[in-house]
């Protein structure tokens, strides 16, 4: 409950201390958000004097509360000991590593005319995330941040890469390979593929997927991915086969991601329901508030 605590919020205990010696399971009544409340924090709550009634926010109220909500999330993140700069840096590095992985795979089946240009792009991206290049950039941005602060009461967090992110790069490489395998199997469903065409298909997919990732104004690379794959594969396959494979691959990708998200949501609901039914003897209907 570290990120959900706020004065006046109502919660209900749904699991007694018998099941966990250090904490109890609780549920926020505002949004049914489950969580654990440590035993040492019991003195911070008290029985609610009134039954919780939900408050309906209008659009204007939501808009006015957004700055307050962002500031609250920022404060709570710092309380748990995670500098905000770390997730920001992770979000910055992750697409660069993904682009480097896609370029590396694209080099395998690229033609001689474009191989040198792709190789230069690959080198540029992997050098961008090298600690010797990225750390000075981070240090410079940190200095700008300190100058823009009105007060220096808050100590600056020293953030830097200790080593080259080789493990995340390998993870991104495997991620692109898996997606490329899905595209290869989709192509195989529409037309027979020779052994020497497999590297070409992986290369075309990686390059098309990368362009769809970096081109602005195309959500999910819609249109960019399809056009690039068609332009690069039309010499080896008929346009009808390529368009059919690309369309079905897009459909399969969306369905797979939706199915995975649905499974995660279903698992969460099943866990919550099981905890309620198995612990009926220890349920408490007393409401508490922070």
C-alpha positions as CSV (number, residue, x, y, z in Angstrom):
1,X,0.0,0.0,0.0
2,X,3.1,2.3,-0.2
3,X,1.9,4.1,-3.3
4,X,-1.8,4.2,-2.3
5,X,-1.7,5.8,1.1
6,X,-3.6,9.0,1.5
7,X,-5.4,10.6,4.4
8,X,-9.1,9.8,4.4
9,X,-9.0,6.7,2.1
10,X,-11.3,3.8,3.2
11,X,-10.1,0.2,3.2
12,X,-11.4,-3.1,4.3
13,X,-9.4,-6.0,5.8
14,X,-10.0,-9.2,3.8
15,X,-7.4,-11.5,5.4
16,X,-6.5,-11.8,9.0
17,X,-3.0,-12.0,10.6
18,X,-3.3,-15.7,10.9
19,X,-2.4,-16.2,7.3
20,X,0.6,-13.8,7.3
21,X,2.5,-12.9,10.5
22,X,3.9,-9.6,9.2
23,X,0.9,-8.1,7.3
24,X,-2.7,-8.3,6.5
25,X,-4.4,-8.2,3.1
26,X,-6.6,-5.2,2.5
27,X,-8.7,-3.7,-0.3
28,X,-9.3,-0.1,-1.0
29,X,-13.0,0.7,-1.3
30,X,-12.5,3.4,-3.9
31,X,-11.3,1.2,-6.7
32,X,-11.1,-2.4,-5.2
33,X,-7.3,-2.1,-5.3
34,X,-5.8,-5.0,-3.2
35,X,-2.6,-4.7,-1.2
36,X,-0.8,-5.6,2.0
37,X,-0.7,-3.5,5.1
38,X,2.3,-4.1,7.4
39,X,1.5,-4.7,11.1
40,X,3.8,-1.8,12.1
41,X,1.4,0.5,10.2
42,X,-1.7,-0.4,12.2
43,X,-1.3,2.8,14.3
44,X,-1.8,4.9,11.1
45,X,-5.4,3.7,10.6
46,X,-8.6,3.9,12.6
47,X,-12.1,2.5,12.3
48,X,-14.2,4.6,9.9
49,X,-17.0,6.6,11.5
50,X,-19.1,6.6,8.4
51,X,-19.7,4.1,5.6
52,X,-17.8,4.8,2.4
53,X,-19.7,6.5,-0.4
54,X,-18.0,6.9,-3.8
55,X,-17.4,10.3,-5.2
56,X,-18.1,11.0,-8.8
57,X,-15.6,13.3,-10.5
58,X,-16.5,15.5,-13.4
59,X,-14.1,16.3,-16.3
60,X,-13.2,19.7,-14.9
61,X,-12.3,18.2,-11.5
62,X,-10.2,15.5,-13.1
63,X,-8.3,18.0,-15.1
64,X,-7.6,20.2,-12.1
65,X,-6.4,17.2,-10.0
66,X,-3.9,15.9,-12.6
67,X,-1.0,18.0,-11.4
68,X,-1.7,16.9,-7.9
69,X,-1.8,13.2,-8.8
70,X,1.5,13.4,-10.8
71,X,3.2,15.2,-7.9
72,X,1.8,12.5,-5.5
73,X,3.1,9.7,-7.7
74,X,6.5,11.4,-7.9
75,X,6.7,11.7,-4.1
76,X,5.7,8.2,-3.4
77,X,8.2,6.8,-5.9
78,X,11.0,8.6,-4.1
79,X,9.7,7.4,-0.7
80,X,10.2,3.7,-1.7
81,X,13.9,4.5,-2.6
82,X,13.7,4.4,-6.4
83,X,15.1,7.5,-8.1
84,X,12.9,8.8,-10.8
85,X,15.9,9.1,-13.1
86,X,16.3,5.3,-13.3
87,X,12.9,4.5,-15.0
88,X,13.5,7.5,-17.3
89,X,16.9,6.2,-18.3
90,X,15.4,2.7,-18.9
91,X,12.7,4.1,-21.1
92,X,15.4,6.0,-23.1
93,X,17.8,3.0,-23.5
94,X,15.2,0.3,-24.3
95,X,14.1,1.5,-27.8
96,X,17.8,2.2,-28.7
97,X,18.7,-1.4,-27.8
98,X,15.6,-2.7,-29.7
99,X,16.7,-0.7,-32.8
100,X,20.2,-2.0,-32.5
101,X,18.9,-5.6,-32.3
102,X,16.7,-5.1,-35.3
103,X,19.5,-3.6,-37.4
104,X,21.8,-6.4,-36.4
105,X,19.4,-9.0,-37.6
106,X,18.7,-7.0,-40.8
107,X,22.4,-7.1,-41.6
108,X,22.2,-10.9,-42.1
109,X,20.2,-10.9,-45.2
110,X,20.7,-7.4,-46.5
111,X,22.0,-6.8,-50.1
112,X,25.4,-5.5,-50.9
113,X,24.1,-2.1,-51.9
114,X,22.5,-1.4,-48.5
115,X,24.7,-3.5,-46.2
116,X,27.3,-0.7,-45.6
117,X,24.7,1.9,-44.7
118,X,22.8,-0.5,-42.4
119,X,26.1,-1.4,-40.8
120,X,26.9,2.2,-40.1
121,X,23.5,2.7,-38.5
122,X,24.0,-0.4,-36.4
123,X,27.4,0.9,-35.1
124,X,26.0,4.3,-34.4
125,X,23.1,2.9,-32.3
126,X,25.3,0.5,-30.3
127,X,27.8,3.3,-29.6
128,X,25.1,5.7,-28.4
129,X,24.3,3.4,-25.5
130,X,28.0,2.9,-24.5
131,X,28.7,4.2,-21.0
132,X,31.5,6.4,-22.3
133,X,29.1,8.2,-24.6
134,X,25.8,8.0,-22.6
135,X,27.2,8.9,-19.2
136,X,28.5,12.4,-20.2
137,X,25.1,13.1,-21.8
138,X,23.4,12.1,-18.6
139,X,25.8,14.2,-16.5
140,X,25.2,17.2,-18.8
141,X,21.4,16.8,-18.5
142,X,21.7,16.5,-14.7
143,X,23.6,19.9,-14.6
144,X,20.8,21.5,-16.6
145,X,18.2,20.1,-14.2
146,X,20.1,21.5,-11.2
147,X,20.3,24.9,-12.8
148,X,16.6,24.9,-13.5
149,X,15.7,24.1,-9.9
150,X,14.6,27.0,-7.7
151,X,16.2,25.5,-4.6
152,X,19.1,23.1,-4.1
153,X,17.5,21.5,-1.0
154,X,17.1,18.3,-2.9
155,X,20.2,16.3,-3.4
156,X,20.9,15.3,-7.0
157,X,20.9,11.5,-7.8
158,X,24.1,10.4,-9.5
159,X,23.0,8.2,-12.3
160,X,25.3,6.4,-14.7
161,X,25.8,3.2,-16.5
162,X,28.4,1.0,-14.8
163,X,28.8,-1.3,-17.8
164,X,27.6,-1.8,-21.3
165,X,23.9,-3.2,-21.2
166,X,24.8,-6.4,-23.0
167,X,22.1,-8.5,-21.2
168,X,19.3,-6.2,-22.1
169,X,20.7,-6.1,-25.7
170,X,20.6,-9.9,-25.9
171,X,17.0,-9.8,-24.5
172,X,16.0,-7.4,-27.3
173,X,17.7,-9.5,-29.8
174,X,15.7,-12.6,-28.8
175,X,12.5,-10.5,-28.8
176,X,13.0,-9.4,-32.4
177,X,13.9,-12.9,-33.4
178,X,10.7,-14.3,-31.9
179,X,8.6,-11.7,-33.7
180,X,10.5,-12.5,-36.9
181,X,9.8,-16.2,-36.4
182,X,6.1,-15.4,-36.3
183,X,6.3,-13.5,-39.5
184,X,8.3,-16.4,-41.1
185,X,5.6,-18.9,-40.1
186,X,2.9,-16.6,-41.4
187,X,4.7,-16.4,-44.8
188,X,5.1,-20.1,-44.8
189,X,1.4,-20.6,-44.4
190,X,0.8,-18.8,-47.7
191,X,3.7,-19.9,-49.8
192,X,6.6,-22.4,-49.7
193,X,9.9,-20.9,-48.7
194,X,13.3,-22.0,-49.7
195,X,16.1,-22.4,-47.2
196,X,18.2,-19.5,-48.6
197,X,15.1,-17.2,-48.3
198,X,14.8,-17.5,-44.5
199,X,17.6,-15.0,-43.8
200,X,16.1,-12.6,-46.3
201,X,12.7,-12.8,-44.6
202,X,14.2,-12.2,-41.2
203,X,16.2,-9.2,-42.6
204,X,13.2,-7.7,-44.3
205,X,11.0,-8.1,-41.2
206,X,13.6,-6.5,-38.9
207,X,14.0,-3.5,-41.1
208,X,10.3,-3.1,-41.7
209,X,9.5,-3.5,-38.0
210,X,12.3,-1.0,-37.1
211,X,11.0,1.6,-39.6
212,X,7.5,1.2,-38.1
213,X,8.9,1.7,-34.7
214,X,10.8,4.9,-35.4
215,X,8.6,6.7,-38.0
216,X,6.4,9.3,-36.2
217,X,2.7,9.5,-36.8
218,X,2.2,5.8,-37.3
219,X,0.8,4.1,-34.2
220,X,2.3,0.6,-33.9
221,X,4.0,1.1,-37.3
222,X,0.7,0.6,-39.1
223,X,1.2,1.3,-42.8
224,X,4.9,1.7,-42.6
225,X,5.6,-1.9,-41.8
226,X,3.3,-3.2,-44.5
227,X,4.7,-0.8,-47.2
228,X,8.3,-1.6,-46.4
229,X,7.8,-5.4,-46.3
230,X,6.0,-5.2,-49.7
231,X,8.7,-3.1,-51.3
232,X,11.5,-5.4,-50.2
233,X,9.8,-8.7,-50.8
234,X,8.0,-8.1,-54.1
235,X,11.0,-9.3,-56.1
236,X,10.9,-12.7,-54.4
237,X,7.2,-13.2,-53.8
238,X,4.0,-12.1,-55.5
239,X,2.4,-8.9,-54.0
240,X,-0.7,-10.9,-53.1
241,X,1.2,-13.3,-50.9
242,X,3.2,-10.6,-49.2
243,X,0.1,-8.4,-48.5
244,X,-1.9,-11.5,-47.2
245,X,1.0,-12.5,-44.9
246,X,1.5,-9.0,-43.6
247,X,-2.2,-8.5,-42.9
248,X,-2.5,-11.9,-41.1
249,X,0.6,-11.3,-39.2
250,X,-0.7,-7.9,-38.0
251,X,-4.0,-9.6,-37.0
252,X,-2.2,-12.5,-35.2
253,X,0.0,-10.1,-33.3
254,X,-2.9,-8.0,-32.0
255,X,-4.9,-11.1,-31.0
256,X,-1.8,-12.6,-29.2
257,X,-1.2,-9.4,-27.2
258,X,-4.9,-9.1,-26.4
259,X,-5.1,-12.8,-25.3
260,X,-2.0,-12.4,-23.1
261,X,-3.4,-9.2,-21.5
262,X,-6.7,-11.0,-20.9
263,X,-5.0,-14.0,-19.3
264,X,-3.1,-11.6,-16.9
265,X,-6.3,-9.9,-16.0
266,X,-8.2,-13.2,-15.5
267,X,-5.4,-14.5,-13.3
268,X,-5.5,-11.4,-11.1
269,X,-9.3,-11.7,-10.7
270,X,-9.1,-15.4,-9.9
271,X,-6.5,-14.7,-7.2
272,X,-8.7,-12.0,-5.7
273,X,-11.8,-14.2,-5.8
274,X,-9.9,-17.2,-4.3
275,X,-8.6,-15.1,-1.4
276,X,-12.1,-14.0,-0.7
277,X,-13.8,-17.4,-0.8
278,X,-11.0,-19.3,1.1
279,X,-10.9,-16.8,3.9
280,X,-14.6,-16.3,4.6
281,X,-14.0,-17.3,8.2
282,X,-11.5,-14.5,8.7
283,X,-13.3,-11.7,6.8
284,X,-13.9,-8.5,8.6
285,X,-16.7,-6.1,7.6
286,X,-15.2,-3.3,9.6
287,X,-14.0,-0.4,7.5
288,X,-10.9,1.5,8.3
289,X,-9.5,4.8,7.0
290,X,-6.0,6.3,6.9
